Amino acid sequence: MEYAKETPSSLVLQSLWYGLKMDLSMAAYLTTLVCVFVIAALFIPFFRKTWAYLIYTGIILFIQMLLIITDVESFKTWGTRIDSTPLKFLSSPKEAWASISHLPLVLIFIGLIVIYLFVFWIFRKTISRSIVLLENNKYRFVQALLVLLFIGALIIPIRGGFQLSPLNQSSVFFCNNQYANNAAVNASWNLMFSAIQMNQLNKNLYQYMKNEEVDTIVNPLFEAEGKFEQVIIDSNSARPNVILIIWESFTEKVLNKSIDGEPVIKFFPELIKEGIYFSNCYSSGDRTDKGIGAIISSYPALPKGSIVNYPEKTAKLQGLGKIFSDNGYATQFYYGGEPEFMNIKSYLNGQKFQQLITKESFKDAEMNSKWGAHDDAVMKKLVNDIPQMRQPFFTGWLTLSSHEPFETPVPTVFNGNDKETKFLNSLHYTDSVVYSFINELKKTQL
């Protein structure tokens, strides 16, 4: 209850609105099997029986209500919505009972039964009145076709709409208040999603050597020398603005690569001369979502899956967004695509980025990439926004033009339609955009 008291009522109401997308998705999943029953009823009399639908409704209704009650109690204990975590305790019934024995289980059970019977009574009345519609099967093939079309249409709410990225927790996260974001998540949907992915984090795909040999190699890496060079000097009188550019798919392999005398990366070597270049850095993981967690939170990439797909974990992760925000910085994150992609939005919200500038912030004419707005469009908006930003600020920018399918809004420099050539052209393009951005920053007084 303390979370609700500390959350403005306006945010609680917004969580209902934003969460509707996930509620509809779960409802569509549950409706699909009913539609299959209806098609079967056109040809098999058994599925025209009222009790068949009552049994299905009774089972689903009980499971849903049980999940809701469990979700409330788990949130009080862990501060997260129900996921696959309680399933792990099923193998240890003693420990599971010890975890819930303090609860007023009798009162909870009585309340569950009373509410369940009342709601089931309402459903029973509705089903009894509607079942007569299945008796009219004069045009059953036409009816079957229409129901099939309806099942196909259910894919839209199941995946959360027509956007590129399918529904995930980020789709309903809408602010920096974690309680309001959690309130928007549908408990049943979250449990189903978590149960599907529960084994991804636990399996080590790279078990090549014995633990003793691993310790010999890894342990020395964590030995601190006791000295470091502070690059950013922070004081009350000088609090620098910080801009973090996350360059999609950038690799050291192309720094000295040329094709027919034309360098793939033309301008970045100039920036190396002007700044501090870390030449002994290595990538963490192979996908964008893994890289973001590694860069902002120093969280190593997982062998399979990504930490940003687990909002209940990322909400507790420390990171640059939280550090700067907690120290009075204005924080923004720019990305020309869908923030729901790979659950990145929920991670950025958890990192206390106060403003997310994504594809909704750009005009239709600027949405000229499969992913959204190309890097030059995002760069121009960022340049225009910087003078109005409250200082000091910490701003992140994730580029996207050098992501598959490696599109560019300008004529290509290197001839070829193969994947590698497209990739090199996209890096060449983003290189020029980043260089232009740095030059524009030099003209400002910030």
Buried (B, 14 or more C-beta within 10 A) or exposed (E): EEBEEEBEEEBBEBBEEBBBBBBBBBBBBBBBEBBBBBBBBBEEEEBBEBEBBBEBBBEBBBEBBEBBBBBEBBBEEEBBBBBBBBEEBEEEEEEBEEBBEEEEEEEBEEEBEEBBEEBBEEBBEEBEEEBEEBEEBEEEEEBBEEBEEBBEEBEEBBBBBEBEBBBBBBBBBBBBBBBBBBBBBBBBBBBBBBEEBBEBBEEEEEEEEEEEEEEEEEEEEEEEEEEEEEEEEEEEEEBBBBBBBBBBBBEEEBBEEEBEEEBBBBBBEEEEEEEEEEEEEEEBBEEBBBBBBBBBBEBEBBEBBBBBBBBBBBBEBEBBBBBBBEEEBBBBBBBBBBBBBBBBBBBBBBBBBBBBBBBEBBEEEBBBBEBBBBBBBBBBBBBEBBEEBEEBBBBBBBBBBBBEEBBBBEEBBBEEEEEEBBBBBBBBBBBBBBBBBBEBBEEEEE
